[in-house]
């Protein structure tokens, strides 16, 4: 599933900060490319956590009679 996310990139004076408002995650990097790569990892981690939470809710519904 391919989703599109907004990456808000800002130079803080010391590093780049990337915020992904759809997921509420932030990432940082010394370079623009590093910050975007770290944001990619943060997006994947957030999506994986959401998937695992959904699986846990589904499993809980199946075990409760």
WOZI-V218666 format. One record per residue. RES is the residue in one small letter. PHI is phi as a letter, one per 40 degrees, with the letter a starting at -180 (none if undefined). OMEGA is omega in whole degrees, -180 to 180 (999 if undefined). NEAR is the number of other C-alpha atoms within 12 Angstrom. Layout:
# WOZI-V218666
RES_PHI_OMEGA_NEAR / RES_PHI_OMEGA_NEAR
This chain:
# WOZI-V218666
x_none_179_4 / x_b_176_6 / x_b_177_10 / x_b_180_12 / x_b_176_21 / x_c_175_19 / x_b_176_28 / x_c_-176_22 / x_b_-179_25 / x_a_173_22 / x_c_-177_18 / x_c_-175_15 / x_h_178_10 / x_b_-176_12 / x_a_175_19 / x_c_176_26 / x_b_178_28 / x_b_177_35 / x_b_177_27 / x_b_-172_28 / x_c_-179_17 / x_c_-178_16 / x_b_-179_25 / x_g_180_19 / x_b_177_25 / x_b_176_29 / x_a_-177_33 / x_b_175_30 / x_a_179_25 / x_c_177_20 / x_b_178_21 / x_d_-178_23 / x_c_179_18 / x_c_180_19 / x_c_179_28 / x_c_177_29 / x_c_177_22 / x_c_176_27 / x_c_177_32 / x_d_178_27 / x_c_179_20 / x_c_177_25 / x_c_180_29 / x_c_179_20 / x_c_180_19 / x_c_179_20 / x_c_178_22 / x_c_179_15 / x_c_178_15 / x_c_179_15 / x_c_179_14 / x_c_178_14 / x_c_178_14 / x_c_178_14 / x_c_180_14 / x_c_178_14 / x_c_-180_14 / x_c_180_13 / x_c_180_13 / x_c_178_12 / x_c_-178_11 / x_c_-177_10 / x_c_180_9 / x_c_-178_8 / x_c_999_6
